[in-house]
Amino acid sequence: MTEPTTLPTPIPAGTGSSTVGRDALCETVRAHLTAAGGVLLTGPAGIGRTTLVSQLAAELGSRGHRILRCSPSPSERDSPYLGLIDLLATVGDDVLSELEAHEEAALKAALLRSSPPAGDGPAIGRDALVLRIAVGKVLALLSGAGPVLLVIDDAQWLDVPTAEILMSLARRAGAGPTPGPGPAVLVALRTGAAGNESRDESRDESRDGSGHAKDHPPGGPVSAEKLCPQPFRRIPVPPMAAREVAEMLERHDQPPWPRPLVARLYEAAGGNPRTVLELSSALDERVRIDGASLPDATEPLPVPDCLRRPILDRIDALPPSARQALVTAGAAVRPTVELLRRAGCHHAPADIDTCVRHGILQAPSHGTIRFLDPLTPMVLQAETPYELQVNAHRALADATDDAVERAYHIARYTAGPDPAVAARLVDAASAARRRGAPGTAAELGRLAAEYTPAGERHTDTHRRLTAAEDDLDAGHFDLARQLAYEVLGDADRPDERVRAWNVIVDSCGQAMAEIADVFPEAVRDAGGDPGLLAQLHYRMSWREWMVGGSAARGHAHAVRAAELAAHAGNRQTEIMALSQQAALELFLGLPEAERTLAAALATPHDVHAMAHHNGPIYLKHRFHLVHDRLDEARAELRTLVYTLRQRGSADSLSQCLIGLAQVEIQRGRCRQALTVARQSLRIVEQAGLSQGPAWYAVSLAETAGGSLSQALAAAEAARRHSEDDDDRLFLPRALHAEGRIRLFSGRSQQAAELLRRTAELETAQGQRDPATRRWHADLAEALAHSGATDEAAAVIAKARSQAARLGRTGVLATLGRAAAAVSEARGELGAAAAGYEDAAARLRVARYPMEEARTRVALGRVRGRLGDGALSHAAFDEALRIFTKAGARSWVSLTCAERDRAGGRSVRLPEGSSWSERLTSTERSVVARVAQGATNREIATGLALSVKTVEAALTRVYRKLGAKSRVDITRIVMARPTT
């Protein structure tokens, strides 16, 4: 989470990058290029532009595009037509021979396939015009035989004559002597902090004296855009997400670094793939060859010379005043131009502008200064003499008007230990904590411990443990563990040792199986102290449920923890234990659950417990859910999320967002659910938390409002993470999510196996309330569809008995749908129709729109089998209305296909291996989006076409495929997918 006040950390450029992944970026580029437009990919060196370009070229080449590619280098920029020579290297003379004689001669001379007249340079005047026309005709000839893709990688090095030809053709695309569809163009341009050799759009070289963009040299993004025909799209290549970095390291045979270390590599590199690999290789060399140990959380990573040298070259090129401003900015907590001026950098605006022009800083936004490359502050600190750093901190301490920042700077220039400085840091940490900045509080707390005199051992221990607890809230689990183990090394008081053990347990997240040996030692350290034992029993309750797989044993520990905490007068632990006790009683179907929750919510309150994701406020929303009070559940979570965004732990915020995503799905707000689920995933990636729960939420949201293929990938990721963590609490949920996707995809047998495993795990844990984990109806439907109707009926009967006893109306309604599925599988269509009708009505009353629409799809199918065409279409239409309003795009497509099958209309499938062979690339793109349930306007927006163009393409598709409607198209696509 973003903190209002943070201490100096590298800030990756482009912090707004997407975390959805590069597959989505590739899909966007592919869709755009199928319309024969132009795409410009931009980004700094090492970000992966060339890799993406190569991947896209290979994929489009395999789909029938002819690829013409050039990849110029710096030494080739002054070689006329070298880019054109590379682009047309695979074009034979037989194609050139179709040109007019003078055009063929001019082109062959430029391509060095014939000897030009002596002394001739690049063509000018009439000769240049002839050459441009010749190139345009060649590309038109190639495009007439099939789609063509021009690829220009590293366009900043493209020679000027080639660039002028391509820009002229881009301007005249579709007009002039070569009308008709031309080639698509994919351009990659280096920008940003890659080095001085790369021009950026902020440089003057790409503009004329009036400030307008020049056509050449093609060094800046404005010029590179002119290489692309319309429709044009400029797409910055985003940094990799944390999970992609981990996968990349594995693919490149890098060592299996611990997760916290991978997170540090990702942060230090700003998500730049090449930088991550260089840092990892340098670290591997130091560990494997030099025999060094892995760096701890406070030790800097080794920066190899290949990364360090370019940064130092840019810094060394600065004049003295600009370098002083840069050092001061690197030392500042929140550097601004005004702060630097007050700190003695009297020419700060000019100095900062110099640093911007040297590619070191971003242009200030509202006065705030940011480094372009996150490695720069690390290298700058390592190379700046200590005396200069001390002077910078002293000047900043005098200049800042923020007490937290002043305490930090005073500590940085004061030689410790110093009790006055330590006390100032403790006060500053408290202020940062109140502001909702636990990471800042943790760093200040660690500094306070360092400045504590050696004779104050217990004070030092208290400060380290407080810092460790702040690190937990900030998601810095490796730092928290490190401090806790340091305390355990010399602490002798039971309360200190148990507090340290608690930090170690809490830092494990979902992976509590890793700390099996902790609890016996911690209990031994606690002795007979009821307050300390209460804290440990509370955590043992979680371990029994998550790792031991027993809610009953977990409940016993929670009850014991609450009793001990009440006896010791520890209200915070008592509230947390009562919340855990209530959660387990709800899961176990015990009647006292509501009473226990009320006890946890009663006064006196504890701020920490009330805002925690395992506290009573969060639990309250789950009680709302089992009673089908969706609006109340959403209100509770939204209030809690707001509080946690202001001040709270990354773990709690992530868990609350997961809960909110599930509620939004149930309320039929699929797009909102997908946004919230992805936010949760970003938080756990950045904080290094266990990712299983967040991937589970993404899977549910993708199933509802995204794509089933991405939902399946997310569910499999959730299952992998849960299995790796030995997390039996979330593993059945991940299996349930995966089983649902298989069920909806028509793979009932696979779904039944996954959902059986879900049932086994949940039943073994002691689940007695089917509203807490709603897998029962899905399992019964999967069993019914796979022919195991008796087993399905048994599942329904058991769940019905539990739900009726507890008054779970929504669960009973979904079980009614499952019972109708059993009737349908047995051929009892009349009973099935009546069952689906009743279940749909009950789900509407309970306000579960997605479940209601899913039930109406089944009702429409059965009505169709009964020959009730009007009633069948009415059911499908209502399902489509609900799914469309909810933004459930995959469900819209599935419902259209189901309606077509139920209507009994036959569609003559196109003969051949694939329907796509009959269509152009644009028509294929339109068809793919029609099958996903997109409207004509949505298709036009996604492909950068006009609505009329989409309508014309659909008209041609109907004729070529023999289809009469969008439903027919969907059926054809599903019946015979393209390869």
N, C-alpha and C positions, 0 to 999 in steps of 0.2 A: 504494500500500500504506500501511497505517496505521503510523505511526512511534511508538515508545515515548515519544520526546521530540521536540516540534516547537516551532518559534518561532511568534510570534503570526501567525495567519492567520485570515481570516473563516471561521467555522464555520456552514455552512448549517443552518437548523433542519430537523429531521426527516431526519437523515443516513441513516436506514434506508429511504429511499424506493426504490421498485422501479425497475429499469432496463429492464424488459421493454417498457414503452411504454404510452401511453394507449389504444391500441387494445384492449389486454387489459382495462383498467379499464372501457372502454365495454361490452365484451362481458359483463363481470361484472354491470354494472348492468342491461343489457338482459335478461340471463337472469333476474335477480331480479325485475324489474318484470313479466315475463310471467306470474308467479305472482300478480299483483295485490297485491303487498306494498308496502312502503315503503322508500325509500332516502334517506339523508341524506348529501349531499356536503359536506364541510367543508374549509376552507382559508383562508389569508390573502388579502387583496386582491391581485388581479393574478395569482393562481395559475392562473386559467383555469376557474373553476367555471361562470361564465355561458356560456362557449364550449362546455364539455362538455354543459351542460344543453340549450343550443340544438341541438347536434348530436344528442343523444339524442332530443329531442322531434321533430326533423325525421325521424329514422330511424323511430321508432315511429309517427309520423304517416303516413309512406309505407307502413307495414305494416298500416294499418287502425285504429290507435288514434285516438280523438278527443282532442285536446289542449286542456285548459283551463289557462290560465297567468296568473299574476300576478307582477309584478316590482316590489315596493314600493320606495320611496326614503325617505331619512330624513325628509323634510318630510311624508310621508304617514302616518307612524306614528300620529298623533293624529286621523286622519280615519276615523270608524267605518265599517266595512263596505266601505272602498275596495278592499281585497283581494278581497272577495267579488264586488264589482261587476266587477272585471277578470276574475276566474275565470269568471263566468257571462255575460260580455259577448257571446259567440257563441251563447248559448242563447236561442232565440226564445220569444215569449210563448205560442206554440202548445204548447210543452212545459209551461210554467207553468200553462196553463189546465187541465191534467189533474189539478191538485191540488184539494183541498177549497177552498171559497171563502175561509175564514178563513186557510188556509195560503197561498193565492195572494196574498191582500191583504198579509199580513205580509212575504212575500218581495219582492213588488213595491215595497213601501215601503222596505225595506232597500236594494234595488237602485236606488232613486230613479226607478223607472218609474211611480210614482204619487205623489201628494202625501200625505205622512204628516200626522197631526194636528199642529196648531201646538204647538211647544214639546217635541215628542217627541225624546228622545235614543235611544241604543242600547236595544234591547229588553231587558227584565229580567223575571224571574219567569216567569209563564205565557207571555207573549209571546216570551220568549227560547226557551222549549221548543218553541213552535209553529214558530218560525223554523228551529230546528235540524232538526225533523222535515221541514219543507218542503224544505230543502236536501238532506237525505238522500234524500227521495223523488225529487227531480229527478236526482240522481246515479244512483239506482237505475234510473230510466227510461232515462237515457242509456246506462248499462251494459248494459241489456237489449237495446239495439240494436247493441252492439259494445263492444269494450274501450275504456276511458276512462283517460286519464292526467292527474292533477292535477300541475301544475308550480308550485312556489313558489320563486322565485329571490330571494336576499337576504332570507331569512326573518327576520333580525334586525330588519327594519323593518316587519314585518307588523303591522297594527293589531290590538289586543287582541280586539275583538268577532269579527272573522273568525277569529282564531286559536282562540278558544274554541269556535266552531262546528266547525272542522276537527278539533280535538282530541277533541271529543265524538264525532264521526263515526268517527274512527280507533279510539277505545276500543270502539265498538259495531259495528265492521265485521263483517258477516255475521250480526248478531243484530237483535232489535228489530222494528220495523214494516216494515223494508225488508231482509229476509233475501236471501241470494244473493250472487253475486260483486259486489264493489264496485270502485271505481276504484283503480288503482295510483297511488302518490303519490311524486313526486320532489321533494325539498327541497334547496336549496342554502343554506348558512349561512357567513357570514364569521367566521373565528376568527383567533387568532394575533396577529401583530404588525402588523396592518393599520392600527391607529390607535386612539385612545382612544374613538372613537365606537362601536367594535365590542366588544361584551361577549364575554368568554371564559369558559369553564367554571370558571375559577379565581375569577371575580368573585362577590361576595356577592349581587348583585341577583337571581340566578336561584334563590336558596334562601331558605327561610323560617327562622324563628328556631330551629327544631329541627335545621336542617341538611338537611332534606329538600327535594327539588326542588319548586319551585312550578310550577303549570300556566301561569302568565303572570307577567310579560310574556315573550314568546317570544324573549328575547334570547340565552339561553345554549343550548349544545348539548343539555342535558337537556330543556329545553322544546321545542326543535325536534324532538327525537325523538318527542314526543307528537303531532306532526302526522301521523306515519306509522302506517298500520295494520300489523298483523302479517301475514306475517313481515317483520321489520324488519332492516335492515342499515345500519350507519354506516360510511362509506368516506371517509377523508381523501384529498383530491386531492393526489397526490405532485408534487414539483417535476419539471420536464421533465428528461429525460436530455440529455446533451451533444449527441448526434446530433440529437435533436428540436429543440434550440435552434438548431443550424446550419440545419436545414430551415426553421424558422420565420423566421429572419432572411432567408433567400432568398425565402420567400413574401411577405414584407412589403417587398420591394424595398430592403432594406438593403445597404450596400456589401459586396462580397465580401472580408471581413476575412480575414487570414491565420489559419490554424488555431490557432496559439498564442493569438492575440488573442481568437478566439471562445471558447477555453477560459477565458480570464481573465474575459470577460463572463459566462460561465456561472457561474463560481465566485463572482464578486462579487455576482451576483443570486441565488445559491442556487437556481438553476433556475426562478426566478419569471419567467414569460413577459413580463409587463408591464414588470418591472424591466429585463430584458434589452433590450427594445425602447427603453426610455427611455435607458438607458446607451449603446446603439448610436447612437441619434439624436444624443445630446449629443456623442459622439465624432466622428460624421460632420460635425456643425456646426463643431467645432473644427478638423477637418482640411480640410474643403472650403471653408468660409467664412473662417475665420481664417488658413488657410494653414499650420497647425501640422503637424509630422510625426507619424507614428504613435508612440504612447508605447512606450518600451522596456520590458523585462520588470520593471524596478525602479521605473518611474515610475507614480504612481497614475492611475487612470482618472478622467476628469471626471465628476462627479456632478451632474446637473441639479437646478435648484432645486425642481422638483416632487417629487423624491425626498429632497433634502437638508432641505427646510423642515419636513416632518412629523417627521423624526428630531430636528432641533434643537428643535422645539416640545416634544417629550417630554423631551428633556434639560434644556431651560431651566426646565421645571416642577418639576425636582428641587430639594430643599433642598440647601444647600452640602455637608453631610457625605455625602449620597448621591451627589452629583456627584463628590466626591473619590474615593469608593469605585469609581465607574464608570470614572474616568480610570485609577485604579490597576489595575483589572481589565483594561482595554484594553491596558495596557502589559505585563501579566504574560504569561509564557510559558504557564503552566498555572494560571489563576486559581482559587483556592479560597477559601472563606470564612475558613479559618484563616490562609492566607497573607496575605490582606488585613488581618486583625486584627494579625498580627505586623508588617505594613508601616505601621502607624500608623492604620489605619481602625478605631478602637476600638469603634465601633458597627456593625461590618460586617454582622452578621446582620440588624439592623433596616434598614440602608441597602440591602442587597441585596433585602430584601422590598419596600422602597419601589420599587426599580427594576423588580421583577417586576410590581407592581401598575400601574406606568406603561407596561407593555408593552415594556420594553427588554431585559430578561433573562428567560431561562427559570428556573423554580423550580429551585434547586440540587439536583443528584442526587449523593448521597454527598459533598456539600460542593463539587462541581465547578460552576463558573460558566460559563454559555454565553450568548452574545448571541442574541436571537431573530432579528434581521435582520442578515445578513452585511455590509450596508452601514454599520451603526452604528459599528463600530470605525474604518472608513475616515473617516467624517464626524467622529467624535469626535477622531481624531488631527489632522485638518486644522484643526479649530476650537479645539483646546486650546492655550493659549499655551505656547511652548517651555519656559519656566521651570517650569511645572507638570509637564510631561512629564519634565523632568530630575529634579525632586524625586521623582516616582513611581518612576523607574528606580533612583534612589539608595536609596530606602526598600526596594524589592524586592531589590536586591543584598544589603542587610543582612539581609533577612528570609528569603531562600531558603537551603536547606541543600543545594542541588544545584549542583555546580561548573559544569556547562554553562550553567545559567540565570544563575548569578552572573556568569560571564564576559560573557554577552550584555548584562546590565543595566549592568555597569561600562562596557562599550564605548558604551552609549547615553547615558551622562551624562558621558563623558570627551571633552574636545576633543582631536582627533588632529592629526597623527600622534603615536603613542606606542608605542615599541618594547615596553614591558612589557605594555601592553594587547594588542598584536598577538600576542605570545608566548602570553599567557593564552588568547587566542581560538584559536590553533593547537592548543593542548592540548585545549581544549573541543571543537573540531571532531573531533579524533582520538577523544575519548571518545564523541561522538555517533555516529561511524562504527562504533565497536565495538558500540554498542547496536543497530545496524541502523537508524539514522536518517540516511540520506544527505542528505535535504533540509535537515535541521538543520545537518549538517556543512557543506553547501554555503554556507548563509547565514553561518555563523560564519567560514568561509574567506574569503568576500567581505569581511566586516568586517575580518578580519585583514589583508587586502591594503590596505584603505583606511587602516588605522592604521600601516602599515609606512612608516618614514621615506623621504623622496624619494631619499636616497643609496643605498638598498639595492634597486637595480633588479632584480637577478636573484632576490633573495628575494621581492620583490613579484610577479614573473612566476611563480615556482614556486607561490606561494600562490593566484594567480588560476587557474592551470591545475589545481591540485588541487581547487579549488572547482568548476571546470567539470566535472571528472571525477565529482565527487560529484553535480552537477546531472544528469549523464547517468544515474547510477544511480537518482536520484529521479524521472527522467522529465521534468525541466525542460529540455527541449532548446533552447528559445529563449534561456534564460539561459546555457546552456553555450556556444551559438554566439556570443552577444554577448561573453562573456569571451574566447573564443578569438580572435575578430577584433580585440579590444582588444590582446591579446598580439602578434598578427601586425603590428600597427601600429608597434611599436617594438622588438620582439625581434630580436636579431642572431645569437644562438647557434643552430646547427643543431638541437640536441636540443630547445630550446624551441619552435622554429618547427614542427618535425615533430610534436611533441606537440600543438601547437595544431591543426595540420591533421588529426591523428587525431580530435580532439574534433569537428571539423566533419564529418568523414566519419561518425563513429559517431552523430552527432545526427540524421542523415538517415533512420535506420531502413531501411525497405524502399525508400524513394524515392532510391536511389543514382544514378538518372539525372540528378538535379539538380546533381551535383557533378562533372561530367565534366572541368572545367578544374582541379580541385584536384590531381589526382595528378601531372601534369607539374611543377607548381610545388613540390609536396612532395618529389618525387624530386630536383629540382634543389637544394632546401634540404638534403636529406640528404647530398649529396655522395657520398663512398665509404664512409660509416660502415655496417658490416654490421648493427649492431643497429638503426639507424634504418631502413635499407632493408628489413629483415625485417618490421618493423611495417607498412610500406607495401605490400609484396608480399602480406602476409596480407589486407589490405583490398582490394587489387586482385583477389585471388582471388574474393572475394565479389562484386565488381562484375562480373567476367567472367561469373559464373554467373547473377546476378540480372538484370543489364542486357544484357550481351552474349549471354546465352543459350547459353553454351558451357561445359559441365562440364570438357571436356578442357583448355581454356585456363586455366580456374580452377584445375585440378589442377596445372598447371605452376607457377603463381604460388605455390600452397600449398607445393609441394615446395621451391621456392627460398626461401620464407620460413622454413621449418623449418631448412634448411641454414644460412642466414645467422644465425638466432637461436642455433643451437647453437654456431656459431663465435664469436658475440659473448658467449656465456654468459648469454643472456636466456631463462631457463627459462619464464617466463610466456608470452612470444610463441611460444616453441617448442611448448609444449603446445597453444596455440590453433591454430597452423599445422598441427601433426600431426593434431589433431581435424578440421580442415577437409579435410586431405588424405585422412584415413580416410573421411570422409563422401562425398567425391567418388569415391573408389575403390569404395565400396559402390554408389553410383549408377551408376557406369560398369561394374560387374560385374567388377572386377579382383580377383584372388585375394589380393593383398597387403593388402587392407583390414583384416582381423583383426589382422595383424601391426603395422600402423601404429597401430591403436587401442591395442594393448598398449603400444606405445612411449609414447603420450600418457598412459596411465594409470600408467606406471612412476614410481617415485620419482626425483628429489625432486618433490613436489607443490607446486602454487601455489594458495593459497586462492581467489583471484579466478578463475582459470581453471577450477578444479574446480566452482565454483558457477555458472558462466556457462552460458547456454542454448546457446552454441556450443562449449562445452567437452566434455571426454571423458565425464563422467558422464551428461550428457543424451544424447550420441551413443550411449552404451552401450545405452540403452533401445531405440534404433532397430535396433541389431544383434540384440537379443532379439526384436524384432518380425519381422524377416525370417526368423528361425529358428522363428517361431510360439511363442515363449515369453512368453505374455501376462502371466502372473502375475509373472514376473521383471521384465518391462518396467514393470508397474504399481508394483512395489516400489521400483525405482530412481527413478521419477518422484515418488512420494509422499515419499520421503526428501528429494529435491531441493526439492520444493515447501515442505516444512516448513522447510528451511534458508533458503530465499529469503524466506519470510514473516517470519523473524526478522531477517535481514539480507541484502539483495540488491536488485537493480534491478527496477523495475516491468516492464521489457522482458523480463528473464529469467523472472520469475514468470508473466507472461502467456503466454510461449511454452511454459513447462512445463505450465501448465494446459491449453493447446491440445492438447499431446501426451497429457496424462492423459485428456482428454475422448475422444479417438480410441480410446485403449486401453479405456476403459470401454464404449464402443459395441461394440467387437469382443468384449468379455467378456459382452455381453448385459446391461449395467447402464445402461439408457437414461435413466432419471430422474436418476441421478447424473451422467451425461454432460452432460445439459442444464444442470444446476446449475453444473457446473464451467465449461462453455463460456460461460455468461452471466457468471460471475465474471471470466473473461478479458476479455470485452468491456467490462465496467465499468472494469477496470484501464486498458485502452488509451484509453478515453474520458477518464478522469480525468487520465491522464498526457500526453495529446496525441500518443500513438503512432500509427503506421500501423495502420489498422483492418482491412485486408484479411484477414490470418491469423485474427483473432478472429471475423470474420463467417463465414469458412470453417468454423471449428469449430462455431459456432452452427448453421450450415446442416446439417452432418452430424448434430448432436445433435437438431435439430428433425425431420430426416428419420427418425431412429431412434425418438425418443420423444415427438415433439410433433406438429405438423401440417405437411402437405406444403405448404400455402400459405405459412406462415411460413418454412418451410425454403427455398422458392423465393425469397422476398423477401430472405432472408439471403444466399443464394448470389449473387443479382444484386448485392447490396451488396458482397460480397467481390470479385466481378469488377470492379465499378466502381472500387473503391479500388485494386485491383491494376493496372488499366489506367491510372488517374491517376498512380500511382507508377512506372509502367513497370517493374513487378516481374514479370519473366518466371519467377521461381522459384515464386511463389504463383499466378500467373494460370492455369496449367494445372490446378492443384488446384481453383480456384474453378470453372473450366469443367467439371471432372469432377463436382464436387458438383451443379452445375446439371443436367448431363446425366443423372445418376442419378435426380434428381427427375422429369425429363421421362420417363425410362424407366419408372419405377414408376407414373407417372400415365397410362401407355398412349400417350404421344406418342413413339413409337419413332423416327420420322423426325427430329424435332427433337433427340431424344437423340443419334442417330447423328451429326448434324452437329456438335454440341457436343463429343462424345467424339472425333470425328475431329480436331478442332482441338487437343484435349488431346494426342492421339497425335503430331500433327505437332510441337508445341512440345517435348514430352518427348523425342521421337526426335532432334530437332535439337539439343537440349542434350547428347545422348549417352547417354541412359539405356540400360543393358544388363542391369539387374537388375529384373525385373518386380515383385519384392517390395517395392521402395522406393516405388513409386507404383502402386497396384493398380487401374488403369483398364482393363486389357486384356480381362478377362472381361465387364465392363460394355459396352465398345465392341462386342465380338463379339455379345453378346445383342441390343443395339440394332440392329445390322446384320441379324442373323437375323430379328428381328421385323419389320423394314422390308423384307425380301425380298432383301437383299444377302448371300445365304448363302455364295457363293464368297469374297467379301471377308472375311466373318466367319471362315471356315475358315482363310484366310491369316493373319489376326491371331492366331488360336489357335495355329497351327503355329509361328509365329515365337516367340511368348511361351513356348510349351511347351519349345522347344529351349533357350531361355535359362534357364528355371526348372529344367529337368532337369539342366543342366550345373552349376547352383549348389545343387541340392538343396532347392528351395523347395517344400516339401510342401503348404502351405496354398494357394499360388498354383496348383499343379497341380490341386488339388481344385476350385477355382472355375473353372478352365479346363475341367475335366470337365463342369461344369454348362453352361458356354457351348457346348461341343461337343454336348451333348444338346439344347440349344436349336436349334442348326443342324439336327440330325436331325429335331426336331419341325417346324421350318419347312419341311423337305423332304418331310414326310409319312411319315417313317420312325418311326412311333410306338413300335414295339417297341424299337428301338435307343435312342430318346429315353428311354423309361421305364427301361431298364437303365442308361443313362448318368446319369440323375438319381438313381437308387437308389445307384449307386456313389459319386457325388459327395457325396450326403448322408452316407453312412457315413464317408467320408474326412474330411469337415468335422467330424463329431462327434468322431472320433479326435483331430483337430487342435485341438478345443475352440474352434470358431467358431460359437456358437449362432445368431447372427443370420443368417449365411450358410447354415447348415444349414436353418433354418426357411424361408428364402427358396427354397432348393432343393426342400424338401418341398412347398411350394405348387405349384411347377412340376410335380412328380411327381404330385400329386393331380389337376392339370388333365389331364395326359396319360393317367393311369389312367382318368379319367372318359371321355375320348374313346375309350379302348379298351373301354369297357363294364365295367370292373372296379370296380363301385360300392363294394364293401367296402374294397378296397385304396385307392381314391380317398379315401374318407372317413377312413380310417386316417391317410393322409398329411396331410390337412388338419387333422385333430384334433391330430396331433403338432406341426404347425407352429403351430397356435393355442396349444397348451400352452407352447411355447417363447416365442412372442411375448408372451403374457400374463405369463409369469414375468419377462420382460425389461422389461416396461413399455412395449412398442412399440405404442401405442394405434392409430396410423394403420394399422400393419401388420395388427393384429387385424381392423379393419374391411375392409381390402382382401382379406384371406384369407377372411373370411366371404362376401364378394361372389363371389370366385373359386370357392369351394366350391359356392355356389348355382348358378353357371353350369355348372360341371362336372357337377353332379348332374342337370342336364337338367330340373329342375322349372320349370314355367311359373307365373308370377305375373301375374294380370290387373291391369294398371296402371290406376289410376283415370283416368277420362276427364276431359278438360278441360285447361286450360293448365298446371296445377300441382297436385300432390297436396296441397300445403299449404292450398289453398282449402277443403278439406273438413274441416280441423282447427281447433280452438281454438288460442289462443296458447300455452296450457300444453302441449297435445298436440304442437304444432309443436316446442317446446323439447325435449320428451322424445324425439321422433323424431330430432331433430338429434343428440342425444347417443347414442342407440342406434346410429345410423350411424357414430359415432366409436368404437364398441366399449365404451362405458361400461356398467357394471352398474347394476341398479336402485338399489342403495345409493349409488353414485357420483352417479347422476342426482339422487337425492333430496337429497344434500348440496349439489350444485352449484346446484340450484333452490330450496333451502330448503323442501322439501316432505317429507312423510312417505313412507316406502317404500310404504305402502298406497295413497297418492294416485297415486304413479307407476305401480303395478300396475294401478290402475283406469283411468288414462289410456291405458296400453298396451292394455288390453282393448278400449277404445273405438276405438283406432287400428286394431287388427286387423280389427275389424268394418267400419270406414269404408273402409279401403284394400284389404280382401279378402286380407290377409296372414295367414300361418299361423305365422310365426316371425320372430325378429329378423333373420335372414338375408334373409327376404323384404322386410322394411322397408328394409334396407340397399340391396337391389337396386333397389327403387322409387326411393329417394332418388338413387342414382347414375344411374339411367336417365333420370330427369326431374327435375333439380334445380329447386328453387323459385327464383323471381326475387326 
